[in-house]
Amino acid sequence: MKAIEEIKEVSFQNHLLVTVVLVGLLFAVSVVLFGVDSVMAGAHDTFHDFRHSIGMPCH
Amino acid sequence: MEKLAKGLTLGGLSGVLSGWLILFINMLTGVFVLEMSFGENLLTFGIGGGLFGLVCGGLMAVVHEKLPIKSFPVKAVVIFGFVWVLFRLAGIVLSGLEPHRFHGDIGQSLQGFAFAIILGGMFGLFWVRGKKIV
């Protein structure tokens, strides 16, 4: 019983880690793709050409 | 966890390569007139493509077994294309909210979708080839 609980706990931690990693990456790529200067100063200008080249809307 | 690490590694790698490829494709098509120097673009396209590849690769590692498609590269193309479409839809929402700041362009969108398809195909081939080597 204890072993099953430990496995469940490890599995939960793994799922949590995967979720945190994916959400963090999703946030980072959103900053780049939409040029969110309020999160990262200069994000808009730095990735301006990349954003246009992959079809994301920009000014 | 191993699959996530593999997905992130191959996603990042194929993302950087696809980012550079789309830089050269854009230079050929001229869909968008690049404003930065080649060296700066090489860096930003590598980082941007790598980040996009990381997200899609990580997602692929988590969901690929649940997809009702047999071929892994086809699965990757579908997922990568789907993620790009989601971001594009978010872009359309932003265009609606701030029309003076965000404008879409059909040529650039087609090129961007091609980027996602190329990236997905590259990721799928890397994954299958890696499996054969291991």
Backbone of each chain as ProteinMPNN parsed JSONL, in Angstrom:
{"seq_chain_A": "MKAIEEIKEVSFQNHLLVTVVLVGLLFAVSVVLFGVDSVMAGAHDTFHDFRHSIGMPCH", "coords_chain_A": {"N_chain_A": [[0.829, -1.211, 0.0], [1.918, 1.216, 0.851], [3.936, 1.429, -0.994], [2.486, 1.756, -3.364], [1.32, 4.228, -2.87], [3.628, 5.782, -2.818], [4.467, 5.544, -5.474], [2.315, 6.78, -6.729], [2.681, 9.36, -5.755], [5.156, 10.078, -6.853], [4.448, 9.938, -9.536], [2.547, 11.99, -9.627], [4.191, 14.163, -9.04], [5.842, 14.105, -11.285], [3.993, 14.661, -13.34], [3.252, 17.206, -12.559], [5.66, 18.576, -12.846], [6.081, 18.338, -15.627], [3.872, 19.809, -16.524], [4.464, 22.355, -15.457], [6.841, 22.946, -16.828], [5.934, 22.973, -19.531], [3.965, 25.01, -19.472], [5.538, 27.192, -18.725], [7.253, 27.366, -20.953], [5.373, 27.902, -22.919], [4.514, 30.405, -22.124], [6.898, 31.846, -22.475], [7.266, 31.631, -25.266], [5.009, 32.96, -26.129], [5.557, 35.556, -25.342], [7.621, 36.137, -27.106], [6.385, 35.73, -29.644], [4.301, 37.579, -29.675], [5.5, 39.873, -28.971], [5.708, 41.034, -26.282], [6.426, 43.65, -24.628], [6.099, 44.538, -22.046], [6.643, 42.411, -20.446], [9.182, 41.464, -21.214], [11.608, 43.665, -21.78], [12.118, 45.188, -24.891], [11.375, 43.002, -26.378], [9.582, 43.172, -28.485], [10.874, 44.653, -30.584], [13.229, 43.158, -30.887], [12.464, 40.594, -31.814], [11.096, 41.233, -34.097], [11.392, 40.845, -36.962], [11.387, 38.056, -37.091], [8.827, 37.475, -36.088], [7.141, 38.57, -38.083], [7.964, 37.001, -40.24], [7.036, 34.454, -39.609], [4.385, 34.787, -39.762], [2.893, 35.998, -37.692], [0.703, 38.469, -36.328], [1.53, 41.931, -36.537], [2.656, 45.363, -36.227]], "CA_chain_A": [[0.0, 0.0, 0.0], [2.805, 2.373, 0.946], [4.646, 1.497, -2.282], [1.547, 2.326, -4.351], [1.199, 5.663, -2.566], [4.872, 6.439, -3.244], [4.425, 5.603, -6.945], [1.339, 7.823, -7.071], [3.266, 10.652, -5.431], [6.178, 10.342, -7.869], [3.722, 10.193, -10.785], [1.952, 13.328, -9.51], [5.288, 15.139, -9.147], [6.264, 14.123, -12.691], [2.977, 15.377, -14.112], [3.327, 18.616, -12.167], [6.876, 19.113, -13.461], [5.806, 18.448, -17.067], [2.941, 20.932, -16.701], [5.18, 23.613, -15.178], [7.782, 23.167, -17.94], [5.187, 23.329, -20.744], [3.323, 26.328, -19.288], [6.633, 28.168, -18.746], [7.685, 27.521, -22.347], [4.253, 28.535, -23.631], [4.564, 31.809, -21.745], [8.084, 32.439, -23.112], [7.059, 31.741, -26.713], [3.978, 33.984, -26.328], [6.245, 36.846, -25.219], [8.371, 36.332, -28.348], [5.508, 35.788, -30.819], [3.441, 38.76, -29.661], [6.315, 41.042, -28.62], [5.171, 41.632, -25.05], [7.488, 44.463, -24.026], [5.894, 44.724, -20.603], [7.251, 41.243, -19.758], [10.621, 41.482, -21.538], [11.883, 44.925, -22.493], [12.77, 45.005, -26.188], [10.914, 41.766, -27.032], [8.908, 43.513, -29.737], [11.844, 45.018, -31.626], [14.226, 42.096, -31.076], [11.927, 39.478, -32.601], [10.181, 41.816, -35.072], [11.51, 40.174, -38.265], [10.968, 36.653, -36.91], [7.373, 37.464, -35.911], [6.536, 38.77, -39.4], [8.305, 35.888, -41.141], [6.222, 33.269, -39.34], [2.976, 35.12, -39.962], [2.157, 36.52, -36.536], [0.345, 39.865, -36.6], [2.401, 42.962, -35.961], [2.308, 46.651, -36.847]], "C_chain_A": [[0.867, 1.266, 0.0], [3.543, 2.582, -0.381], [3.763, 2.137, -3.352], [1.413, 3.834, -4.143], [2.441, 6.433, -3.014], [4.907, 6.597, -4.756], [3.487, 6.721, -7.389], [1.925, 9.211, -6.858], [4.312, 11.052, -6.473], [5.499, 10.702, -9.185], [3.117, 11.598, -10.779], [3.023, 14.402, -9.688], [5.772, 15.256, -10.591], [5.288, 14.921, -13.555], [3.033, 16.874, -13.829], [4.523, 19.292, -12.844], [6.677, 19.336, -14.957], [4.912, 19.652, -17.337], [3.648, 22.267, -16.506], [6.123, 23.953, -16.335], [7.03, 23.661, -19.177], [4.541, 24.708, -20.639], [4.377, 27.44, -19.338], [7.096, 28.442, -20.168], [6.623, 28.247, -23.179], [4.244, 30.041, -23.367], [5.722, 32.508, -22.467], [7.851, 32.643, -24.608], [5.976, 32.781, -27.02], [4.602, 35.377, -26.269], [6.975, 37.175, -26.52], [7.422, 36.569, -29.526], [4.626, 37.036, -30.852], [4.189, 40.017, -29.203], [5.836, 41.768, -27.39], [6.298, 42.377, -24.313], [7.338, 44.619, -22.516], [6.467, 43.551, -19.801], [8.754, 41.254, -19.964], [10.896, 42.738, -22.375], [12.622, 44.634, -23.798], [12.316, 43.765, -26.944], [10.298, 42.065, -28.398], [9.908, 43.782, -30.863], [12.807, 43.871, -31.927], [13.714, 41.002, -32.006], [10.967, 39.957, -33.693], [10.202, 41.069, -36.414], [11.026, 38.723, -38.177], [9.445, 36.556, -36.857], [6.665, 37.609, -37.264], [6.757, 37.548, -40.288], [7.494, 34.642, -40.861], [4.731, 33.621, -39.22], [2.198, 35.612, -38.764], [1.858, 38.013, -36.76], [1.231, 40.855, -35.849], [2.041, 44.281, -36.644], [2.964, 46.777, -38.21]], "O_chain_A": [[0.608, 2.23, -0.72], [3.751, 3.707, -0.835], [4.228, 2.955, -4.146], [1.395, 4.611, -5.097], [2.353, 7.555, -3.512], [5.318, 7.637, -5.271], [3.802, 7.5, -8.289], [1.706, 10.121, -7.657], [4.358, 12.198, -6.919], [5.906, 11.642, -9.868], [3.161, 12.308, -11.783], [2.817, 15.403, -10.375], [6.076, 16.35, -11.067], [5.689, 15.738, -14.383], [2.882, 17.699, -14.731], [4.424, 20.413, -13.343], [7.05, 20.379, -15.494], [5.161, 20.423, -18.264], [3.459, 23.198, -17.29], [6.197, 25.103, -16.768], [7.431, 24.644, -19.8], [4.564, 25.483, -21.594], [4.141, 28.5, -19.918], [7.307, 29.592, -20.552], [6.937, 29.086, -24.024], [3.997, 30.842, -24.269], [5.563, 33.608, -22.998], [8.192, 33.691, -25.158], [6.024, 33.421, -28.07], [4.233, 36.267, -27.036], [6.963, 38.314, -26.985], [7.623, 37.495, -30.312], [4.245, 37.501, -31.926], [3.596, 41.087, -29.064], [5.584, 42.972, -27.431], [7.014, 41.803, -23.492], [8.32, 44.808, -21.799], [6.744, 43.69, -18.609], [9.518, 41.077, -19.015], [10.467, 42.844, -23.524], [13.626, 43.922, -23.807], [12.814, 43.496, -28.038], [10.474, 41.302, -29.347], [9.804, 43.215, -31.951], [13.159, 43.639, -33.083], [14.441, 40.535, -32.883], [10.126, 39.191, -34.164], [9.149, 40.705, -36.939], [10.343, 38.229, -39.074], [8.843, 35.686, -37.486], [5.72, 36.879, -37.562], [5.85, 37.113, -40.998], [7.274, 33.839, -41.768], [3.936, 32.865, -38.661], [0.968, 35.645, -38.8], [2.684, 38.731, -37.323], [1.617, 40.641, -34.7], [1.204, 44.301, -37.547], [2.79, 47.79, -38.887]]}, "seq_chain_B": "MEKLAKGLTLGGLSGVLSGWLILFINMLTGVFVLEMSFGENLLTFGIGGGLFGLVCGGLMAVVHEKLPIKSFPVKAVVIFGFVWVLFRLAGIVLSGLEPHRFHGDIGQSLQGFAFAIILGGMFGLFWVRGKKIV", "coords_chain_B": {"N_chain_B": [[9.161, 10.945, -18.394], [11.611, 10.683, -19.738], [10.738, 10.752, -22.366], [9.756, 13.34, -22.5], [12.107, 14.799, -22.209], [13.403, 13.991, -24.538], [11.596, 14.963, -26.441], [11.764, 17.733, -25.945], [14.469, 18.213, -26.476], [14.793, 17.402, -29.214], [12.807, 19.0, -30.298], [13.723, 21.596, -29.734], [16.122, 21.569, -31.197], [15.248, 21.025, -33.878], [13.654, 23.241, -34.102], [15.438, 25.445, -34.032], [16.879, 24.93, -36.402], [14.771, 25.04, -38.281], [13.981, 27.665, -37.886], [16.19, 29.057, -38.91], [16.015, 28.114, -41.52], [13.575, 29.206, -42.365], [14.273, 31.83, -42.305], [16.042, 31.993, -44.496], [14.241, 31.192, -46.493], [12.425, 33.303, -46.351], [14.096, 35.35, -47.192], [14.351, 34.619, -49.818], [11.679, 34.592, -50.796], [10.814, 37.125, -50.117], [8.592, 37.955, -48.738], [8.364, 39.341, -46.345], [10.065, 42.309, -45.832], [13.126, 42.249, -44.5], [14.351, 43.893, -41.568], [16.442, 43.937, -39.837], [20.004, 43.217, -39.341], [21.771, 40.506, -41.051], [23.227, 38.903, -39.263], [22.057, 39.511, -36.764], [19.481, 38.587, -37.258], [19.976, 35.897, -37.67], [20.51, 35.079, -35.1], [18.108, 35.812, -33.673], [16.103, 34.448, -35.114], [16.927, 31.876, -34.692], [16.649, 31.641, -31.879], [13.889, 32.241, -31.562], [12.673, 30.283, -33.24], [13.679, 28.027, -31.963], [12.462, 28.207, -29.418], [9.76, 27.959, -30.142], [9.846, 25.406, -31.21], [10.552, 23.984, -28.898], [8.227, 24.189, -27.302], [6.307, 22.878, -28.964], [7.561, 20.395, -29.298], [7.678, 19.464, -26.657], [4.959, 19.277, -26.132], [4.25, 17.364, -28.028], [5.617, 15.118, -27.031], [4.062, 14.561, -24.843], [1.426, 14.15, -25.812], [1.457, 12.456, -28.061], [0.955, 9.681, -28.043], [-1.732, 9.474, -27.721], [-2.946, 10.232, -30.013], [-4.935, 9.449, -32.897], [-3.376, 8.61, -35.142], [-1.156, 6.843, -37.258], [1.474, 7.207, -38.361], [4.42, 8.698, -37.136], [5.814, 11.098, -38.026], [3.68, 12.342, -39.41], [1.888, 12.78, -37.333], [3.399, 14.66, -35.892], [3.502, 16.79, -37.721], [0.786, 17.474, -37.778], [0.303, 18.251, -35.076], [2.202, 20.357, -34.699], [1.373, 22.111, -36.694], [-1.179, 22.631, -35.72], [-0.617, 23.932, -33.276], [0.601, 26.242, -34.265], [-1.606, 27.351, -35.622], [-3.273, 27.878, -33.426], [-1.805, 29.912, -32.117], [-1.948, 31.785, -34.166], [-4.666, 32.285, -34.23], [-4.944, 33.454, -31.727], [-3.54, 35.721, -32.321], [-5.286, 36.902, -34.132], [-7.328, 37.589, -32.41], [-5.953, 39.471, -30.861], [-5.525, 41.377, -32.864], [-8.119, 42.24, -33.17], [-8.553, 43.426, -30.708], [-6.537, 45.375, -30.472], [-6.349, 47.007, -33.037], [-4.756, 48.996, -34.213], [-2.21, 48.286, -33.609], [-1.687, 45.533, -34.141], [-1.499, 43.838, -37.128], [-2.53, 41.486, -39.53], [-1.133, 39.434, -42.207], [-1.636, 37.893, -45.279], [0.246, 36.569, -46.969], [2.491, 36.374, -45.273], [1.334, 34.824, -43.3], [0.836, 32.402, -44.652], [3.456, 31.655, -45.167], [4.318, 31.354, -42.547], [2.73, 29.215, -41.705], [3.787, 27.269, -43.338], [6.3, 27.16, -42.172], [5.672, 25.967, -39.692], [4.815, 23.462, -40.577], [7.107, 22.46, -41.863], [8.821, 22.427, -39.654], [7.471, 20.566, -38.003], [7.61, 18.262, -39.615], [10.389, 17.914, -39.736], [10.979, 17.504, -37.027], [9.527, 15.128, -36.599], [10.874, 13.329, -38.279], [13.434, 13.378, -37.132], [12.823, 12.256, -34.638], [11.94, 9.643, -35.312], [14.208, 8.667, -36.624], [16.06, 8.857, -34.569], [15.096, 6.909, -32.887], [15.62, 4.617, -34.357], [18.396, 4.623, -34.364], [18.978, 4.339, -31.639]], "CA_chain_B": [[10.157, 12.009, -18.264], [12.595, 10.528, -20.819], [10.111, 11.197, -23.615], [9.694, 14.807, -22.475], [13.464, 15.284, -22.473], [13.658, 13.765, -25.968], [10.748, 15.902, -27.179], [12.303, 19.088, -25.803], [15.771, 18.28, -27.166], [14.59, 17.371, -30.663], [11.99, 20.166, -30.637], [14.617, 22.76, -29.724], [17.063, 21.434, -32.313], [14.557, 21.216, -35.159], [13.151, 24.615, -34.096], [16.538, 26.339, -34.427], [17.15, 24.687, -37.823], [13.637, 25.557, -39.061], [14.044, 29.127, -37.78], [17.184, 29.503, -39.896], [15.495, 27.784, -42.855], [12.522, 30.165, -42.725], [14.996, 33.09, -42.574], [16.506, 31.923, -45.889], [13.047, 31.163, -47.354], [11.896, 34.671, -46.388], [15.0, 36.149, -48.015], [14.061, 34.263, -51.214], [10.32, 35.002, -51.188], [10.657, 38.562, -49.898], [7.258, 38.198, -48.181], [8.559, 40.466, -45.426], [11.388, 42.931, -46.032], [13.799, 42.179, -43.197], [14.834, 45.204, -41.144], [17.657, 43.792, -39.031], [21.134, 42.653, -40.086], [21.733, 39.05, -41.181], [23.757, 38.314, -38.024], [21.026, 39.644, -35.718], [18.368, 37.694, -37.6], [20.406, 34.508, -37.457], [20.36, 34.846, -33.658], [16.71, 35.895, -33.219], [15.325, 33.372, -35.743], [17.344, 30.645, -33.997], [16.022, 31.633, -30.544], [12.433, 32.166, -31.739], [12.343, 28.953, -33.757], [14.001, 27.057, -30.905], [11.409, 28.272, -28.385], [8.535, 27.386, -30.723], [10.105, 23.962, -31.3], [10.525, 23.428, -27.533], [6.82, 24.072, -26.892], [5.645, 21.83, -29.761], [8.218, 19.114, -28.997], [7.212, 19.05, -25.323], [3.548, 18.874, -26.277], [4.256, 16.101, -28.783], [6.056, 14.046, -26.137], [2.971, 14.261, -23.909], [0.146, 13.75, -26.424], [1.537, 11.678, -29.316], [0.391, 8.321, -27.92], [-3.199, 9.559, -27.687], [-3.46, 10.635, -31.329], [-5.323, 8.301, -33.721], [-2.625, 8.603, -36.416], [-0.098, 5.847, -37.123], [2.812, 7.712, -38.702], [4.871, 9.709, -36.184], [6.018, 12.414, -38.656], [2.375, 12.965, -39.715], [1.405, 13.283, -36.035], [4.162, 15.875, -35.562], [3.054, 17.868, -38.618], [-0.556, 17.875, -37.326], [0.404, 18.975, -33.793], [2.942, 21.613, -34.883], [0.475, 22.981, -37.449], [-2.266, 22.999, -34.808], [-0.102, 24.938, -32.329], [0.759, 27.506, -35.013], [-2.958, 27.883, -35.861], [-3.742, 28.442, -32.151], [-1.148, 31.215, -31.928], [-2.47, 32.711, -35.186], [-6.007, 32.671, -33.772], [-4.718, 34.42, -30.643], [-3.139, 36.947, -33.023], [-6.499, 37.525, -34.691], [-8.008, 38.208, -31.256], [-5.192, 40.69, -30.537], [-5.813, 42.356, -33.926], [-9.432, 42.797, -32.87], [-8.473, 44.253, -29.504], [-5.663, 46.52, -30.74], [-6.162, 47.0, -34.497], [-3.708, 49.925, -34.64], [-0.9, 47.702, -33.313], [-1.508, 44.206, -34.721], [-2.102, 43.601, -38.439], [-2.145, 40.222, -40.148], [-0.79, 39.486, -43.629], [-1.899, 36.546, -45.78], [1.507, 35.978, -47.445], [3.301, 36.022, -44.098], [0.651, 33.72, -42.603], [1.098, 31.171, -45.41], [4.858, 31.312, -44.91], [4.384, 30.893, -41.161], [2.154, 27.871, -41.631], [4.802, 26.397, -43.951], [7.336, 27.011, -41.142], [5.196, 24.984, -38.708], [4.773, 22.15, -41.235], [8.509, 22.038, -42.033], [9.321, 22.124, -38.31], [6.849, 19.307, -37.569], [8.187, 17.177, -40.412], [11.781, 17.733, -39.313], [10.92, 16.912, -35.685], [9.07, 13.741, -36.739], [11.954, 12.525, -38.875], [14.487, 13.262, -36.114], [12.332, 11.338, -33.593], [11.943, 8.282, -35.872], [15.604, 8.324, -36.9], [16.684, 8.665, -33.253], [14.612, 5.623, -32.376], [16.327, 3.573, -35.095], [19.799, 4.618, -33.93], [18.991, 3.768, -30.284]], "C_chain_B": [[11.208, 11.934, -19.375], [12.041, 11.051, -22.139], [10.039, 12.72, -23.67], [11.06, 15.389, -22.801], [13.795, 15.137, -23.959], [12.861, 14.758, -26.82], [11.304, 17.316, -27.132], [13.615, 19.238, -26.571], [15.582, 18.355, -28.682], [13.761, 18.571, -31.133], [12.849, 21.421, -30.722], [15.553, 22.745, -30.928], [16.375, 21.702, -33.656], [13.996, 22.641, -35.254], [14.217, 25.61, -34.544], [16.806, 26.192, -35.929], [16.03, 25.252, -38.705], [13.604, 27.081, -39.032], [15.025, 29.68, -38.813], [16.681, 29.264, -41.318], [14.453, 28.818, -43.299], [13.139, 31.55, -42.96], [15.454, 33.108, -44.036], [15.317, 31.916, -46.857], [12.475, 32.572, -47.486], [12.777, 35.58, -47.235], [14.735, 35.871, -49.502], [12.701, 34.795, -51.651], [10.128, 36.509, -51.07], [9.281, 38.926, -49.359], [7.306, 39.335, -47.161], [9.967, 41.008, -45.645], [12.065, 43.034, -44.666], [14.436, 43.522, -42.851], [16.146, 45.12, -40.375], [18.77, 43.181, -39.875], [21.035, 41.12, -40.108], [22.189, 38.366, -39.88], [22.731, 38.354, -36.895], [19.87, 38.676, -35.984], [18.724, 36.229, -37.393], [20.206, 34.129, -35.98], [18.885, 34.797, -33.247], [15.835, 34.792, -33.849], [15.665, 32.034, -35.082], [16.652, 30.538, -32.644], [14.502, 31.454, -30.676], [11.993, 30.789, -32.213], [12.579, 27.881, -32.7], [12.929, 27.024, -29.831], [10.107, 27.638, -28.894], [8.669, 25.858, -30.802], [10.051, 23.288, -29.93], [9.083, 23.19, -27.081], [6.152, 22.899, -27.624], [6.24, 20.452, -29.453], [7.773, 18.573, -27.648], [5.779, 18.55, -25.37], [3.444, 17.527, -26.993], [4.605, 14.922, -27.873], [4.919, 13.607, -25.21], [1.759, 13.646, -24.614], [0.249, 12.742, -27.578], [0.921, 10.283, -29.223], [-1.139, 8.316, -27.966], [-3.801, 9.9, -29.045], [-3.795, 9.413, -32.189], [-4.656, 8.299, -35.106], [-1.437, 7.663, -36.229], [1.312, 6.438, -37.288], [3.233, 8.843, -37.746], [5.122, 11.072, -36.847], [4.7, 13.12, -38.993], [1.767, 13.547, -38.436], [2.076, 14.611, -35.71], [3.706, 17.052, -36.422], [1.69, 18.398, -38.154], [-0.464, 18.724, -36.05], [1.095, 20.328, -33.97], [2.077, 22.622, -35.65], [-0.642, 23.505, -36.566], [-1.807, 24.095, -33.833], [0.06, 26.29, -33.032], [-0.612, 28.159, -35.235], [-3.512, 28.515, -34.574], [-3.135, 29.823, -31.903], [-1.695, 32.244, -32.918], [-3.868, 33.2, -34.794], [-5.903, 33.691, -32.632], [-4.323, 35.769, -31.237], [-4.334, 37.674, -33.602], [-7.278, 38.231, -33.572], [-7.309, 39.519, -30.89], [-5.437, 41.778, -31.574], [-7.155, 43.029, -33.674], [-9.392, 43.769, -31.703], [-7.662, 45.53, -29.746], [-5.365, 46.602, -32.226], [-5.06, 47.938, -34.991], [-2.319, 49.323, -34.453], [-0.664, 46.381, -34.036], [-2.255, 44.069, -36.046], [-1.616, 42.257, -38.964], [-1.811, 40.421, -41.618], [-0.89, 38.059, -44.174], [-0.612, 35.844, -46.236], [2.374, 35.508, -46.284], [2.676, 34.85, -43.343], [0.9, 32.396, -43.315], [2.537, 30.697, -45.175], [5.03, 30.759, -43.497], [3.825, 29.492, -40.998], [3.13, 26.854, -42.244], [5.932, 26.132, -42.951], [6.943, 25.922, -40.14], [5.196, 23.572, -39.305], [6.192, 21.597, -41.409], [9.083, 21.605, -40.683], [8.765, 20.787, -37.806], [7.437, 18.118, -38.304], [9.606, 16.855, -39.97], [11.837, 17.036, -37.947], [10.545, 15.427, -35.772], [10.151, 12.841, -37.293], [13.098, 12.323, -37.874], [14.097, 12.222, -35.064], [12.429, 9.89, -34.079], [13.373, 7.808, -36.096], [16.347, 8.062, -35.585], [16.317, 7.318, -32.665], [15.382, 4.479, -33.035], [17.777, 3.458, -34.631], [19.916, 3.969, -32.555], [18.565, 2.31, -30.363]], "O_chain_B": [[11.648, 12.959, -19.896], [12.742, 11.694, -22.921], [10.23, 13.324, -24.725], [11.172, 16.346, -23.567], [14.388, 16.029, -24.565], [13.376, 15.32, -27.787], [11.32, 18.019, -28.142], [13.849, 20.251, -27.231], [16.124, 19.237, -29.348], [13.981, 19.096, -32.225], [12.724, 22.21, -31.658], [15.754, 23.763, -31.591], [16.854, 22.498, -34.464], [13.876, 23.188, -36.35], [13.94, 26.51, -35.337], [16.944, 27.185, -36.643], [16.295, 25.862, -39.741], [13.245, 27.719, -40.021], [14.725, 30.652, -39.507], [16.885, 30.089, -42.208], [14.445, 29.251, -44.451], [12.596, 32.35, -43.721], [15.281, 34.108, -44.734], [15.368, 32.55, -47.911], [12.09, 32.996, -48.576], [12.277, 36.474, -47.918], [14.874, 36.761, -50.341], [12.569, 35.373, -52.73], [9.366, 37.103, -51.834], [8.841, 40.067, -49.498], [6.413, 40.18, -47.113], [10.94, 40.254, -45.644], [11.639, 43.795, -43.797], [14.988, 44.202, -43.716], [16.877, 46.105, -40.27], [18.528, 42.69, -40.978], [20.322, 40.517, -39.306], [21.601, 37.371, -39.457], [22.551, 37.379, -36.166], [19.352, 38.036, -35.069], [17.884, 35.423, -36.992], [19.792, 33.015, -35.659], [18.455, 33.868, -32.563], [14.935, 34.265, -33.196], [14.803, 31.169, -34.932], [16.129, 29.481, -32.292], [13.905, 30.623, -29.992], [11.062, 30.199, -31.664], [11.788, 26.948, -32.556], [12.526, 25.951, -29.38], [9.445, 26.885, -28.179], [7.729, 25.122, -30.501], [9.569, 22.163, -29.806], [8.756, 22.13, -26.548], [5.519, 22.044, -27.004], [5.512, 19.463, -29.359], [7.519, 17.377, -27.502], [5.426, 17.549, -24.745], [2.652, 16.666, -26.611], [3.974, 13.867, -27.935], [4.824, 12.437, -24.84], [1.133, 12.728, -24.084], [-0.774, 12.226, -28.028], [0.421, 9.761, -30.219], [-1.759, 7.283, -28.217], [-5.02, 9.864, -29.215], [-3.031, 8.448, -32.214], [-5.306, 8.018, -36.113], [-0.787, 7.674, -35.184], [2.205, 6.202, -36.475], [2.502, 9.817, -37.568], [4.701, 12.097, -36.312], [4.602, 14.341, -38.88], [1.209, 14.644, -38.44], [1.417, 15.568, -35.303], [3.541, 18.167, -35.927], [1.46, 19.607, -38.136], [-1.08, 19.786, -35.96], [0.622, 21.336, -33.447], [2.039, 23.808, -35.322], [-1.013, 24.676, -36.647], [-2.527, 25.066, -33.599], [-0.288, 27.337, -32.485], [-0.764, 29.368, -35.059], [-4.148, 29.568, -34.626], [-3.83, 30.769, -31.534], [-1.883, 33.412, -32.577], [-4.212, 34.364, -34.997], [-6.664, 34.658, -32.573], [-4.714, 36.822, -30.732], [-4.401, 38.903, -33.574], [-7.814, 39.322, -33.764], [-7.956, 40.536, -30.642], [-5.546, 42.956, -31.231], [-7.322, 44.222, -33.925], [-10.085, 44.786, -31.692], [-8.033, 46.614, -29.296], [-4.248, 46.301, -32.646], [-4.49, 47.714, -36.059], [-1.355, 49.786, -35.062], [0.448, 46.128, -34.5], [-3.481, 44.169, -36.091], [-0.434, 41.929, -38.857], [-2.158, 41.444, -42.209], [-0.31, 37.13, -43.612], [-0.401, 34.671, -45.929], [2.919, 34.404, -46.299], [3.383, 33.992, -42.815], [1.146, 31.38, -42.666], [2.797, 29.506, -45.007], [5.79, 29.815, -43.277], [4.368, 28.677, -40.252], [3.281, 25.738, -41.746], [6.46, 25.022, -42.885], [7.755, 25.069, -39.78], [5.536, 22.605, -38.622], [6.449, 20.423, -41.141], [9.738, 20.569, -40.572], [9.504, 19.974, -37.25], [7.729, 17.087, -37.698], [9.985, 15.69, -39.843], [12.624, 16.114, -37.734], [11.153, 14.581, -35.116], [10.326, 11.715, -36.829], [13.662, 11.233, -37.78], [14.922, 11.408, -34.648], [12.93, 9.019, -33.368], [13.705, 6.664, -35.786], [17.169, 7.149, -35.505], [17.139, 6.667, -32.019], [15.751, 3.504, -32.381], [18.322, 2.36, -34.517], [20.813, 3.163, -32.312], [18.504, 1.629, -29.34]]}, "name": "protein", "num_of_chains": 2, "seq": "MKAIEEIKEVSFQNHLLVTVVLVGLLFAVSVVLFGVDSVMAGAHDTFHDFRHSIGMPCHMEKLAKGLTLGGLSGVLSGWLILFINMLTGVFVLEMSFGENLLTFGIGGGLFGLVCGGLMAVVHEKLPIKSFPVKAVVIFGFVWVLFRLAGIVLSGLEPHRFHGDIGQSLQGFAFAIILGGMFGLFWVRGKKIV"}
